[in-house]
């Protein structure tokens, strides 16, 4: 068994996944993890690996590691409906990135002005089990958000 330390992709306050206002995330249908109520405006890679998916709208991205772990970082809830408004992609799909590499910037005010929740779920959609979850305030690319045992 190996442990993968997943760093916070966004500055903010940790929110339990069960408290996310979207039942797909709250009921862990998309995977286990945690969410962040963002205070920052840049999402960075939470692990080193491949940026396997970066949506055209910039609202979400997926990463994979050599160990088979897959992560989804979703910026806000139902933000795909904004069609990219308030989001700017920095990285490109398929890119190899190190943990802490900026991927997307976003504007929380734009998200909320359009009636969407800004909370950002980060879930493991691949192999592994979450064995540790952070609480309180986290800093993007610096603090461990959760540990995945694979």
C-alpha positions as CSV (number, residue, x, y, z in Angstrom):
1,X,0.0,0.0,0.0
2,X,1.1,3.5,-0.8
3,X,-0.1,6.8,0.5
4,X,-0.8,9.7,-1.9
5,X,-0.8,13.1,-0.2
6,X,-3.4,15.3,-2.0
7,X,-2.6,18.9,-1.5
8,X,-5.3,21.6,-1.3
9,X,-5.8,22.9,-4.9
10,X,-7.4,26.2,-3.6
11,X,-6.9,28.5,-0.6
12,X,-9.9,28.3,1.7
13,X,-11.8,26.5,4.4
14,X,-12.4,22.8,4.4
15,X,-16.0,21.7,4.1
16,X,-17.2,18.1,4.6
17,X,-18.3,16.5,1.3
18,X,-21.7,15.6,2.9
19,X,-22.3,19.4,3.3
20,X,-21.9,20.2,-0.4
21,X,-25.1,21.5,-2.0
22,X,-25.1,18.8,-4.7
23,X,-26.2,15.3,-4.0
24,X,-23.8,13.7,-6.5
25,X,-20.9,15.0,-4.4
26,X,-22.6,14.9,-1.0
27,X,-23.5,11.2,-1.4
28,X,-20.0,10.5,-2.8
29,X,-21.4,9.2,-6.1
30,X,-18.4,10.9,-7.9
31,X,-15.9,9.6,-5.3
32,X,-14.7,10.3,-1.7
33,X,-12.9,13.4,-0.7
34,X,-13.6,16.9,0.8
35,X,-14.6,20.3,-0.5
36,X,-13.2,23.8,0.0
37,X,-15.0,27.1,0.4
38,X,-12.5,29.2,-1.6
39,X,-10.8,32.3,-0.4
40,X,-8.3,32.3,-3.3
41,X,-8.9,32.5,-7.0
42,X,-6.4,30.1,-8.5
43,X,-6.8,26.3,-8.6
44,X,-3.5,24.4,-8.7
45,X,-2.7,20.7,-9.3
46,X,-3.3,18.9,-6.0
47,X,-0.9,16.1,-7.0
48,X,1.9,15.5,-9.5
49,X,0.7,13.7,-12.6
50,X,-1.1,14.1,-15.8
51,X,-3.9,16.6,-16.4
52,X,-6.1,14.0,-18.1
53,X,-9.2,16.3,-18.5
54,X,-9.5,20.1,-18.5
55,X,-13.0,21.2,-19.4
56,X,-13.2,23.9,-22.1
57,X,-15.3,25.9,-19.6
58,X,-12.5,25.7,-17.0
59,X,-14.9,24.8,-14.3
60,X,-13.3,21.4,-13.5
61,X,-10.3,19.2,-14.2
62,X,-9.2,15.7,-13.7
63,X,-5.7,14.4,-12.8
64,X,-4.2,10.9,-12.8
65,X,-1.1,9.5,-11.1
66,X,1.0,6.5,-12.1
67,X,-0.4,4.7,-9.0
68,X,-3.8,4.6,-10.6
69,X,-5.3,7.4,-8.5
70,X,-7.6,9.8,-10.2
71,X,-8.8,13.1,-8.8
72,X,-11.5,15.5,-9.9
73,X,-11.3,19.2,-8.9
74,X,-14.7,20.9,-9.4
75,X,-14.8,24.7,-9.0
76,X,-18.2,25.6,-7.7
77,X,-21.5,23.8,-8.1
78,X,-23.3,23.7,-11.5
79,X,-20.7,26.1,-12.8
80,X,-20.6,24.2,-16.2
81,X,-23.8,26.3,-16.9
82,X,-21.7,29.5,-16.8
83,X,-20.1,28.3,-20.1
84,X,-16.6,29.5,-19.0
85,X,-17.6,33.0,-17.7
86,X,-15.4,33.8,-14.8
87,X,-12.8,31.1,-15.6
88,X,-9.4,31.2,-17.3
89,X,-7.4,28.1,-18.1
90,X,-3.7,28.3,-17.4
91,X,-2.6,24.7,-18.1
92,X,-3.5,22.5,-21.0
93,X,-5.2,19.1,-21.1
94,X,-2.6,16.3,-21.4
95,X,0.1,18.3,-19.6
96,X,2.3,16.7,-17.0
97,X,2.2,18.9,-14.0
98,X,3.8,19.0,-10.5
99,X,1.7,19.5,-7.4
100,X,1.2,23.2,-7.0
101,X,1.2,24.1,-10.7
102,X,-1.6,26.6,-11.5
103,X,-4.3,25.1,-13.7
104,X,-7.3,27.5,-13.7
105,X,-8.1,31.0,-12.3
106,X,-11.7,31.8,-11.3
107,X,-13.8,34.7,-10.1
108,X,-15.9,33.8,-7.1
109,X,-18.0,37.0,-7.5
110,X,-19.0,35.9,-11.0
111,X,-19.9,32.4,-9.8
112,X,-22.1,33.8,-7.0
113,X,-23.6,36.6,-9.1
114,X,-24.9,33.8,-11.4
115,X,-26.6,32.0,-8.5
116,X,-24.1,29.2,-8.2
117,X,-22.4,28.0,-5.0
118,X,-18.6,28.6,-4.9
119,X,-17.8,25.5,-2.8
120,X,-15.2,23.3,-4.6
121,X,-15.4,19.5,-4.2
122,X,-12.1,17.6,-4.6
123,X,-12.7,13.8,-4.9
124,X,-10.9,10.6,-5.7
125,X,-12.7,9.0,-8.6
126,X,-10.2,6.1,-9.1
127,X,-8.6,3.5,-6.8
128,X,-7.8,4.0,-3.2
129,X,-9.4,5.0,0.1
130,X,-9.4,8.3,1.9
131,X,-7.6,7.7,5.3
132,X,-7.1,11.3,6.4
133,X,-9.0,14.6,5.9
134,X,-7.9,18.1,6.8
135,X,-10.0,20.5,8.6
136,X,-9.9,24.3,9.1
137,X,-8.1,26.6,6.7
138,X,-5.8,25.2,3.9
139,X,-3.4,26.9,1.5
140,X,-3.2,25.9,-2.2
141,X,-0.2,23.7,-3.1
142,X,1.1,23.7,0.5
143,X,-1.3,21.9,2.9
144,X,-2.4,18.3,2.7
145,X,-6.1,18.2,2.0
146,X,-6.5,14.4,2.3
147,X,-4.4,11.3,2.1
148,X,-5.4,8.5,-0.3
149,X,-4.3,4.9,0.5
150,X,-3.8,3.0,-2.8
